[in-house]
């Protein structure tokens, strides 16, 4: 942890660039300027008095996601699959009333879920539709792919799968499953929940070893492009696969956690040092992705 904080985050991530990724709204606008696909933005709520109009704003949406601009660790994210006459249905099947939605948005604005507890902004996004190829691998939620990018090289990746315990959210500390992914192929290496190994999803029974991420080079390229987009040398890119639009950038993290090492059964440090030793590095994103796929391939050695 100290090595990550000092040698990589502290050295390669200038503090002045943190707001680009700590604020999800800024990240979304920045990605759009760089032609990086993101989930569609429906609207933003910045002031408490605007909450009284939220029912009208939500009415045209079949499903949607409400999230704090400056939240972290999945805190404050509310996913609504559908709405009907006077109710809003969560992925878990629980019904909420408009009063619940307004209260949630009000808490976001008050900073209840923000990184520093400061006043925040509520973002309402289009709902990502699950790619059919992930049916059964995630329970009541959309899986995402976390890619660690160092100096523009994708060095490690995992698939995060929602569970009943994680309330449909793909956050490992809330009980989601982390599936390590081979950088060369996008295939499953190992899976863990709360750092303990498992072979099948705890809610659906789906076997993990059959996982193969589609368009894997394209996903790695999307993640690697975030280095140039932000200027950050060490970051985590979270990507979702939408049934219609394909790979979308969900958010970025300037301080990605280290649980990805458990999911891959490998340490990050040797890969990071290998990239540091490259002199010179590769000139283009495509070259960096090809290098990573050729170099960091295969399962961990026994």
Helices and strands as residue ranges (DSSP letters): H 2-3, I 4-9, H 10-12, G 15-17, H 19-22, H 24-33, E 41-45, G 48-53, H 54-58, E 64-68, E 78-84, E 87-90, E 95-96, H 98-109, E 122-126, G 132-134, E 144-150, E 153-161, G 172-174, E 177-181, E 188-193, E 196-197, G 208-210, H 216-230, E 234-242, E 246-253, H 260-264, H 269-276, H 285-295
